[in-house]
Amino acid sequence: MPATVYFASARGTSECNKFKRISMLLERVGLADRFGDGDLVAVKTHWGEPGNADFIPSFFLRHVVEAVSATGAKPFVTDTNTLYRGRRHNAVDNLLAAADNGFSLSTLGAPVVIADGLRGTDYRTVDVPNGNHIRNARIAAAVADSDGMVVVSHVKGHMVFGFGGAVKNLGMGAAASAAKQFLHSDVRPRVKGSKCTACGTCVSHCKFGAIHLAGNLGKRAVAVIDPKVCSGCGECIIVCPEHAIPIHWGNDFDSTMQKTAEYAAAAVAGKRGKVVYLNFLTSITPDCDCCDWSDAPIVPDIGYLASDDPVAIDQASLDLVNRFEGYADRFPVPLSGDRFRAVHDIDGTATLRHGESIGLGERAYVLVPVDR
């Protein structure tokens, strides 16, 4: 049967402001019955790279936190560290970046927790029984250990996924930092000898014994990764203090999208009936909130969606964006297709098709307005 997706317009009025509309969505999706007293509930979001101005504002997250708290559960707001070297690469810098963008205990009314720990290596290994690419996913510990989740996602464009919504926020966002290398590429890490100082950090950290220090004909020693032993886990990338092991970004976008859908399935494993999705179709920018800048939205604000099906809520988000009137200077001719694809030339439905095929959710949905 089609999934139910609830919709509320972004058009606030004196009788029904935007916060009330979000409350109506959470009520209709059954938030009050999802969690029990004392449940530790992860409010999974993305607080944006500093410099970006179009992520979901913290006051909306506080409203969600208060709704979760009213159920008797104990919410915490969370995201993971990044693989790339930005302001969110480790928990210390990540928390400072979150605070700079308005996300803190004082503004949210709940703790901010970096789900994969200090350096992105705190995770739980979760089986993916239906996975085509992944058998064991490395899910950030605070996500895996939580009793339930509210996944709050900003719908926007993305250079790899075409567009990002609930599945991308959940799959890539719940992956431990080191696992993100595998999600993006199957290429094994390699050491850039000119930057290596032979400190041995990667050697001591490698769980597989794939790295050793070696000199070459009297030259200074450098770290060497044995590709026959290396698992491709990517943890050496994030622990190297000299950034001597570069990230390999893949260009097989379909593979990345499919892997991310499988990680999303792993992130919700064991939480049946205790996960709610809330998508914001506001400030729908061409690029991801990971950028330290943001362009003008591709369409005006549309509204908010809630569901217990991540595939359906993303399909509904994509359909609503494609039906909405865009800016004339961005689209000089009328569009009849995918507006995100017009920006990035990527078919973002690959994530949704694979998510449906592995049982993550359904693309068929019924859209139910709640504010009329």
Backbone torsions as a table, in degrees:
resi	resn	phi	psi	omega
1	MET	NA	149.2	178.5
2	PRO	-61.6	145.8	175.5
3	ALA	-75.1	156.7	176.2
4	THR	-97.6	129.2	175.6
5	VAL	-123.1	123.3	-179.6
6	TYR	-93.1	142.0	-175.0
7	PHE	-128.6	137.5	171.8
8	ALA	-132.4	135.4	-177.8
9	SER	-69.6	153.9	175.1
10	ALA	-79.2	-3.9	-177.5
11	ARG	-81.2	94.3	177.9
12	GLY	-75.4	149.5	177.3
13	THR	-133.1	172.8	178.0
14	SER	-66.1	-26.5	179.4
15	GLU	-85.7	-24.9	-174.7
16	CYS	-149.2	90.3	-178.0
17	ASN	-78.2	179.0	-173.9
18	LYS	-66.4	-34.6	178.7
19	PHE	-66.4	-39.6	178.1
20	LYS	-65.1	-37.1	179.2
21	ARG	-64.6	-40.4	177.2
22	ILE	-66.2	-38.6	176.1
23	SER	-60.6	-40.5	178.6
24	MET	-63.1	-39.7	177.9
25	LEU	-63.3	-46.5	-178.7
26	LEU	-65.2	-33.5	176.8
27	GLU	-67.8	-44.5	-177.3
28	ARG	-68.2	-31.7	-179.9
29	VAL	-81.2	-1.9	174.2
30	GLY	80.7	34.1	-177.8
31	LEU	-57.0	-40.3	-174.7
32	ALA	-60.7	-25.6	-177.5
33	ASP	-100.2	2.4	-174.6
34	ARG	-83.7	-31.5	-170.7
35	PHE	-123.2	155.5	177.9
36	GLY	-108.0	169.7	178.9
37	ASP	-57.0	129.1	177.0
38	GLY	82.3	-3.2	176.4
39	ASP	-59.0	136.1	175.1
40	LEU	-90.1	111.5	-171.7
41	VAL	-112.6	122.0	178.2
42	ALA	-83.4	121.6	170.9
43	VAL	-95.2	94.8	-174.2
44	LYS	-83.2	123.1	-179.1
45	THR	-145.4	-169.6	177.3
46	HIS	-138.0	115.6	-176.0
47	TRP	-91.4	8.3	171.5
48	GLY	80.6	146.8	172.0
49	GLU	-75.3	133.0	177.1
50	PRO	-52.3	133.5	-172.4
51	GLY	110.1	-26.1	174.0
52	ASN	-84.3	141.3	-176.1
53	ALA	-122.0	11.7	-171.8
54	ASP	-124.3	15.8	171.5
55	PHE	-71.0	170.4	178.8
56	ILE	-68.5	124.5	-177.9
57	PRO	-63.2	150.6	-175.0
58	SER	-63.2	-28.2	-178.2
59	PHE	-67.2	-25.9	173.4
60	PHE	-72.1	-38.6	177.6
61	LEU	-65.2	-36.2	177.1
62	ARG	-61.8	-38.1	178.6
63	HIS	-62.3	-40.9	176.9
64	VAL	-66.3	-43.4	178.4
65	VAL	-57.1	-45.0	-179.5
66	GLU	-63.7	-37.3	178.1
67	ALA	-66.0	-39.5	178.1
68	VAL	-68.1	-42.7	179.5
69	SER	-60.3	-34.1	-179.3
70	ALA	-65.1	-18.6	177.9
71	THR	-81.4	-8.9	-174.8
72	GLY	96.5	-5.6	178.6
73	ALA	-80.2	169.9	179.6
74	LYS	-116.2	98.9	-177.1
75	PRO	-82.3	153.0	167.9
76	PHE	-140.1	145.8	-179.1
77	VAL	-94.7	134.7	-170.4
78	THR	-147.0	155.4	169.5
79	ASP	-156.2	175.4	-178.7
80	THR	-109.7	168.7	174.2
81	ASN	-73.3	157.5	178.4
82	THR	-92.3	156.9	174.3
83	LEU	-77.5	-40.7	-178.3
84	TYR	-76.1	162.2	-174.3
85	ARG	-88.1	83.0	175.9
86	GLY	-121.1	-155.2	-179.8
87	ARG	-78.5	-2.4	-176.0
88	ARG	-125.0	28.9	-173.4
89	HIS	-78.6	-28.1	176.8
90	ASN	-135.6	166.4	-171.3
91	ALA	-63.2	-35.9	-179.1
92	VAL	-64.6	-53.3	179.9
93	ASP	-66.1	-34.7	-178.9
94	ASN	-64.2	-43.5	178.1
95	LEU	-66.3	-37.1	176.6
96	LEU	-66.1	-40.1	177.0
97	ALA	-64.0	-41.8	177.8
98	ALA	-60.3	-44.5	179.9
99	ALA	-64.6	-39.9	177.7
100	ASP	-59.5	-33.1	-179.6
101	ASN	-94.1	10.2	171.8
102	GLY	96.3	13.2	-177.3
103	PHE	-109.8	105.6	179.9
104	SER	-154.8	171.2	179.1
105	LEU	-56.8	-40.9	-176.4
106	SER	-70.3	-31.7	-178.9
107	THR	-88.4	-27.0	-174.3
108	LEU	-100.1	-23.6	-174.8
109	GLY	75.4	16.7	177.7
110	ALA	-153.9	154.3	179.0
111	PRO	-65.6	151.4	170.2
112	VAL	-101.6	124.0	-175.5
113	VAL	-121.9	129.5	173.5
114	ILE	-84.2	112.8	-163.5
115	ALA	-66.4	-28.2	-177.2
116	ASP	-108.4	22.1	169.2
117	GLY	82.6	-170.5	-170.7
118	LEU	-58.9	-46.7	-174.7
119	ARG	-118.9	12.9	178.1
120	GLY	83.2	18.4	-177.9
121	THR	-114.0	8.4	179.6
122	ASP	-95.6	103.9	-175.7
123	TYR	-147.8	167.8	172.9
124	ARG	-116.6	141.0	177.4
125	THR	-87.5	121.7	-174.6
126	VAL	-120.5	131.0	178.7
127	ASP	-68.7	144.4	174.5
128	VAL	-121.4	85.7	-171.5
129	PRO	-63.6	-28.8	-178.2
130	ASN	-100.0	8.9	-174.4
131	GLY	-71.9	138.1	173.2
132	ASN	-87.4	-28.3	-176.5
133	HIS	-109.9	-28.0	-168.3
134	ILE	-127.4	131.9	173.7
135	ARG	-103.1	-35.1	-179.8
136	ASN	-132.9	116.2	-179.9
137	ALA	-96.6	143.3	177.0
138	ARG	-98.0	94.0	-176.1
139	ILE	-94.3	133.1	-179.8
140	ALA	-50.1	135.0	-169.7
141	ALA	-57.6	-43.3	-176.6
142	ALA	-67.3	-27.0	174.7
143	VAL	-76.4	-49.4	-178.4
144	ALA	-62.0	-37.0	-176.3
145	ASP	-84.4	-10.6	-179.1
146	SER	-69.5	155.2	178.8
147	ASP	-82.7	-24.2	-179.7
148	GLY	-164.8	175.0	-177.4
149	MET	-145.2	149.3	162.0
150	VAL	-118.4	114.0	-176.1
151	VAL	-96.5	107.5	-175.4
152	VAL	-104.2	112.6	-169.1
153	SER	-122.3	138.5	173.6
154	HIS	-93.1	118.3	178.4
155	VAL	-80.2	126.8	-178.3
156	LYS	-161.2	174.7	177.2
157	GLY	-75.2	166.9	178.9
158	HIS	-155.6	137.7	-173.8
159	MET	-70.2	-19.8	179.0
160	VAL	-106.5	-40.5	-173.9
161	PHE	-95.7	-3.6	-173.9
162	GLY	81.0	-57.4	171.4
163	PHE	-146.9	156.4	178.9
164	GLY	-117.4	135.2	176.7
165	GLY	-144.3	-138.2	-175.0
166	ALA	-66.7	-44.0	-176.1
167	VAL	-65.7	-42.2	179.0
168	LYS	-67.8	-43.5	178.6
169	ASN	-60.0	-40.9	-177.7
170	LEU	-76.9	-48.4	-174.7
171	GLY	-71.3	-57.7	179.0
172	MET	-71.3	-37.9	-175.5
173	GLY	-73.8	-22.6	178.0
174	ALA	-95.1	-6.8	177.7
175	ALA	-74.3	135.9	173.1
176	ALA	-57.6	151.3	-173.3
177	SER	-51.8	-45.4	-177.8
178	ALA	-65.3	-31.0	-179.3
179	ALA	-68.5	-20.4	-178.4
180	LYS	-65.0	-26.6	175.6
181	GLN	-63.0	-44.9	179.7
182	PHE	-66.2	-36.3	179.5
183	LEU	-64.1	-35.5	-176.5
184	HIS	-87.7	-25.1	-173.2
185	SER	-160.8	148.5	173.5
186	ASP	-93.6	1.6	-178.5
187	VAL	-72.8	130.7	179.4
188	ARG	-73.4	146.3	179.1
189	PRO	-61.8	150.3	175.2
190	ARG	-136.7	146.6	-178.1
191	VAL	-87.4	134.5	172.8
192	LYS	-89.2	101.0	-170.7
193	GLY	-57.1	-32.5	-177.3
194	SER	-67.0	-20.5	-179.1
195	LYS	-102.9	-14.5	-175.7
196	CYS	-74.1	133.7	178.1
197	THR	-106.6	6.1	179.9
198	ALA	58.9	37.5	-179.5
199	CYS	-71.7	-23.1	176.9
200	GLY	86.9	2.5	-179.5
201	THR	-59.7	-45.8	-179.6
202	CYS	-66.0	-35.3	-179.0
203	VAL	-63.3	-47.5	-177.1
204	SER	-71.9	-24.4	-176.2
205	HIS	-86.9	-26.0	-174.3
206	CYS	-65.7	120.0	-177.9
207	LYS	-76.8	-11.3	-173.3
208	PHE	-108.2	-0.1	-179.4
209	GLY	64.4	31.2	-175.3
210	ALA	-91.2	-5.3	-174.3
211	ILE	-121.7	137.3	175.7
212	HIS	-144.0	162.0	176.8
213	LEU	-94.3	134.1	-177.8
214	ALA	-146.7	139.1	172.4
215	GLY	-93.5	166.6	-178.0
216	ASN	-137.9	103.4	177.2
217	LEU	54.3	49.3	176.5
218	GLY	84.2	-6.4	177.9
219	LYS	-76.2	164.7	-178.2
220	ARG	-62.5	153.5	180.0
221	ALA	-72.3	145.9	174.1
222	VAL	-139.9	162.6	176.5
223	ALA	-74.1	141.0	179.0
224	VAL	-130.0	132.0	179.3
225	ILE	-103.4	125.8	178.4
226	ASP	-83.1	110.1	-176.3
227	PRO	-64.1	-21.0	179.9
228	LYS	-76.6	-22.8	-178.4
229	VAL	-102.7	-29.0	-176.2
230	CYS	-59.6	134.4	178.0
231	SER	-90.1	-11.7	-176.5
232	GLY	78.7	19.4	-174.8
233	CYS	-67.6	-28.3	176.5
234	GLY	86.5	0.9	-176.4
235	GLU	-67.3	-28.8	177.5
236	CYS	-63.1	-30.2	179.7
237	ILE	-62.2	-42.3	-173.9
238	ILE	-84.7	-18.5	-179.6
239	VAL	-95.4	-14.7	-178.2
240	CYS	-65.4	117.4	-176.9
241	PRO	-73.0	-17.0	-177.8
242	GLU	-100.6	3.0	-177.8
243	HIS	56.0	39.3	-175.5
244	ALA	-91.0	-2.1	178.0
245	ILE	-118.2	96.6	-172.1
246	PRO	-71.6	155.9	175.4
247	ILE	-76.1	140.4	174.4
248	HIS	-108.2	107.9	176.9
249	TRP	-86.1	124.8	-179.5
250	GLY	-80.3	166.8	176.3
251	ASN	-121.1	11.4	173.6
252	ASP	-91.1	82.6	-171.5
253	PHE	-64.6	-36.8	178.7
254	ASP	-59.9	-41.1	179.1
255	SER	-63.0	-44.3	178.5
256	THR	-61.6	-42.6	-179.9
257	MET	-65.0	-40.5	-180.0
258	GLN	-68.2	-42.7	177.3
259	LYS	-60.5	-40.4	-178.5
260	THR	-65.8	-38.5	175.5
261	ALA	-61.9	-38.4	178.8
262	GLU	-69.1	-36.6	175.0
263	TYR	-66.3	-35.9	176.6
264	ALA	-61.6	-41.4	177.6
265	ALA	-62.3	-39.3	178.5
266	ALA	-67.5	-35.0	-177.5
267	ALA	-65.2	-28.7	-178.4
268	VAL	-102.9	4.6	-179.9
269	ALA	-58.5	132.6	179.5
270	GLY	80.4	5.5	-177.4
271	LYS	-119.2	28.7	-177.6
272	ARG	-55.2	129.0	179.7
273	GLY	80.2	-0.7	-176.4
274	LYS	-123.1	27.2	176.7
275	VAL	-130.8	131.2	178.4
276	VAL	-124.0	142.4	-179.0
277	TYR	-116.5	134.5	178.6
278	LEU	-130.8	114.1	180.0
279	ASN	-104.6	134.6	176.2
280	PHE	-102.5	116.3	174.1
281	LEU	-99.5	65.0	-179.7
282	THR	-136.7	150.2	-176.8
283	SER	46.7	55.2	-173.5
284	ILE	-80.6	84.8	-174.0
285	THR	-82.1	161.0	-179.7
286	PRO	-68.7	-24.4	-171.3
287	ASP	-125.0	169.4	-174.0
288	CYS	-70.2	156.4	175.3
289	ASP	-70.5	-7.7	174.6
290	CYS	-71.5	-19.9	177.7
291	CYS	-69.8	146.8	178.3
292	ASP	-90.3	30.3	176.6
293	TRP	-158.9	167.5	176.4
294	SER	-150.7	141.1	-179.0
295	ASP	-92.0	174.0	177.1
296	ALA	-64.0	147.1	178.8
297	PRO	-59.9	149.9	179.7
298	ILE	-82.4	-21.1	173.5
299	VAL	-143.4	159.5	174.9
300	PRO	-63.7	166.3	177.5
301	ASP	-59.0	136.6	-177.4
302	ILE	-107.3	-50.2	-178.8
303	GLY	157.7	-152.3	-172.7
304	TYR	-134.7	146.5	-179.3
305	LEU	-128.4	148.0	174.6
306	ALA	-137.9	143.5	179.2
307	SER	-164.7	169.2	169.3
308	ASP	-106.2	14.8	-179.9
309	ASP	-124.6	112.3	-175.5
310	PRO	-70.0	-31.9	179.4
311	VAL	-70.8	-45.5	-179.3
312	ALA	-63.8	-41.2	-177.9
313	ILE	-67.6	-33.9	177.2
314	ASP	-73.2	-39.0	177.3
315	GLN	-63.1	-41.9	177.8
316	ALA	-64.7	-39.1	178.3
317	SER	-61.5	-46.8	179.8
318	LEU	-61.6	-43.4	-179.8
319	ASP	-64.0	-41.5	-179.4
320	LEU	-65.8	-40.7	178.2
321	VAL	-63.8	-42.2	-177.2
322	ASN	-70.8	-20.9	178.4
323	ARG	-92.0	-9.5	-173.7
324	PHE	-89.6	152.0	-178.4
325	GLU	-75.2	128.8	-178.4
326	GLY	-97.1	178.3	178.8
327	TYR	-74.7	135.3	-176.3
328	ALA	-63.8	-33.9	-177.8
329	ASP	-76.7	-15.6	176.5
330	ARG	-91.0	-35.5	179.7
331	PHE	-124.2	85.7	-175.2
332	PRO	-67.5	-16.6	176.0
333	VAL	-124.0	152.1	-179.7
334	PRO	-59.8	141.9	179.5
335	LEU	-106.2	143.4	176.2
336	SER	-120.5	1.1	-175.8
337	GLY	-120.9	-145.1	-174.1
338	ASP	-83.4	116.6	-177.3
339	ARG	-70.2	-34.3	175.8
340	PHE	-67.9	-35.9	178.2
341	ARG	-67.2	-29.9	176.5
342	ALA	-64.2	-27.8	179.6
343	VAL	-84.4	-46.1	-171.1
344	HIS	-113.5	-7.2	-177.9
345	ASP	54.7	43.9	178.0
346	ILE	-131.6	134.5	177.8
347	ASP	-84.1	98.1	-177.0
348	GLY	-70.0	-10.9	-179.9
349	THR	-73.4	-9.7	177.5
350	ALA	-58.8	-38.3	177.5
351	THR	-62.9	-42.9	-176.1
352	LEU	-72.3	-39.1	178.4
353	ARG	-61.5	-43.6	-179.3
354	HIS	-70.6	-38.9	177.3
355	GLY	-58.0	-41.1	178.1
356	GLU	-66.7	-40.1	-176.0
357	SER	-66.8	-26.2	-179.3
358	ILE	-99.6	5.9	175.9
359	GLY	87.0	14.6	178.5
360	LEU	-69.4	-33.8	-179.4
361	GLY	-178.9	-170.1	-177.5
362	GLU	-121.1	140.5	175.7
363	ARG	-78.7	-25.4	177.9
364	ALA	-75.4	135.8	-177.2
365	TYR	-150.5	161.5	170.5
366	VAL	-115.3	124.2	-179.4
367	LEU	-90.4	122.4	-176.1
368	VAL	-118.1	108.6	175.8
369	PRO	-67.2	140.4	-178.0
370	VAL	-114.3	-4.1	-173.4
371	ASP	-116.9	27.9	179.2
372	ARG	-124.3	NA	NA
